[in-house]
């Protein structure tokens, strides 16, 4: 995915040690809007949009510990509109946005929020919410090996974990605390007392096309996506340590070949099969809990992880585990939780598809559900990991190098937490921000038709204006 067609949220400079910050931001919200401790780390550099890796970095946001009082004044609609007018007028193309009070859910500012646009990676907020609503968030995704149909044959069964790594113990890739293929091989060797002669792979967990409508096939080589299968290593990366680097074209086959080599079996003999559901389990490894996978998908804007989570939502809800089923069941999960998704069309779970259409009203509703205190039977407080997974302005993830290049956006550093979305002529930003009076606000801002290089700084200005706003 190059700058000629699309611009990815995670076009990072290789080398995770290039700029490593350790930022701990603690947000305590009275009256239950949100609460707890949020730890953030592992920054990224959007080199193509933000300049070279040698560019001086803005100061690290200072640690601030402060409660947010439930009695903090709420901005007035008129004053808020006045504060946002100038940065809004500077945004080219079609623009939509909404600002809501996180404590009450009240809409404080609305700019054509019902209009559906291409969301880019802010579409991951829909997948994140659906996953938290549909899956067991305390459990992980399981990759297992079972006995094959013939003596000496074992079957590697994909369980949907894209974070399974080929790296040995002591070597770290892009995913925190992943399950390791070497551990699985060790368990299988211990369980099988006779020689292993062949490895087969089972990818029957998912069905249908492996590439979603609206994707550019060049994005695989560009490092933004890989064909979606329930079995892969390191998100299909050729280099497990590079967040965005070339991906393999056949991730399941590559995983099977790597496993065969660990067992000392001819990798060329790896083929697909469907395992007997009653076959003896010879070993299994489990990913990090789903809640942590959701946070990682948001913070790093990981397309593959988001797509797998969407497929898992479809499977958990009894739908077809393909792109169409993932989109359908994700929206159904939100609707069941009381979130109106009218006007939303999703063709994938990552927002990489140019066919996706989402309104800022829907994005704002998802974030409000995650931030607002629990009320009645429509309790969706388990959406809180959405907030803890949002990148911090100037701190980590896809916002690591934003909110520092000009005075207008500097007020948002360390205060704005938001999911980014960037494709060619598509820019979006949706998250939460605390204003200067200590009121937590939810916002969703979208633009289609303007260059991200021009639009993204203006979206940052809008979010920063909210942080500087008393607006009464």
C-alpha positions, 0 to 999 in steps of 0.5 A: 500500500503506497502513498499513490493509492492508500496510506496506512495507519501504520507505515512505521520506520523499521526497528522498534528500538528507534524510539522507545518510550515508557509512558504510564497514563492513569485516568481516574474518573469519578461516578464511573465514566471510566476507571482504572489504570491504563499502561501504554508503551511501544511507540511507532513512527509514521515516517511517510507523513511525519518526516524522517526518523532523524526529525527531532521528537516533541517532548514526552507528555508529562505524567499526570495523576488527577481524578475527573470530577463527576461535577465538572461543568459540561461545555455548552453547545454554542461555545463548543461550536464556536471553538471548533469553527476555525479548525473545522473550516480548514478541513477540505473535502466532506467532513462529519463529526460529533462530540458527546458528553461521556458521562451522560451521552448527551450530544454537545456538537453535531456536524452532519454526523449521520452522513456515512463515509469511508472510515479507514481504520476507525472501522476497527472500533466496530470490530473491537466492540463486537469482539468484546460483546460476543467473545469470552474476553478472558480466554485466548485463541487456541492452536492445537495439534491432533493425531492424523488419519495415518500413523506418523501423521499429525494435523496442525489445526488453526484456531484463529490465533494470528499472534502465534509466533515462529520466534523462539523463547527470548525473542520478541516480535510485534505481539506481546506474550504470544503463543510459540510454535516451538512450545507446540512442537515440544508438546507434540514430540513429548506426546507422540512416542512413534516417529512423526513422518508428515504434517498436515494443516486444517484451516476449516475454521474459516470459509470463503474468500481470503481477501475482502472486497475493496482490498488492494492485492498490493497491500500484502507485499506492502505489509498491511494485510495477509490473506485471512486464514485461521492459521498463521505465524506473526500475522503472516509477516515475513519478518516477525519483528516488523509491524509493517513489512512484507507478508506471505501469500499463503500464511497457513501453508507457511505455518505448517512448513515451519512446524514441520521443520521443527518436528524434523519432517519434510516441509514440502509434504505439508498439505491441507486436510480436515481433522477428525473432530474426535482425533486425539489432541497431542498439544495446544497453545493459547494466545493472550486473552481476547481483551488484550488482542482487542487493545493491541488491534486498536493501538497498533491498528493491526489489520490482520488481528482485527480481521481475525477477531471479526471472523471469530465474532461471526463464528461465536454468533453462529454466522458464516466465518467469512468476511460477509458473515463477520461484517453482518454479525459484528453489526448485529452484536452492536445492535443487540447492545442497543447501538444504532448502526443505521447506514453502516456497511462493512465489508471487512473488520479492519477498515482497509476496504474502500467499500466500507461506510460508517458515520461519525454518529455510529463511531461516537455511539460505540465510544460513548457506550465504552465510556458512559457509566453502566445504566440499566439492562443495556450494560456494556461496561465490558467495552472498557478495553476499547478505551485502554486500547486507544493510542495516546496523542504524542505517546504511543501507537498510531498517535506516537508522533502526532499532536506536536508539530504545531501550537494548535495541536500541542494541547492534545498531547497526553490528553487525547486518546483516539483511534486513527483512520487513514487511506488515500483521501480518507482521514478519521480520528475518534476517541476521548479527551478531557477538557480543561475543566476535567470533563471527559468528552467523546468525539468522532471526526471523519473526512473524505476527499482531502489529502491525509497530509493536509487533513490529519493535522486539522483533525488533531487541531479539532481534538486539541481544541476540545482539550483546551475547551472550557467552552461555556 
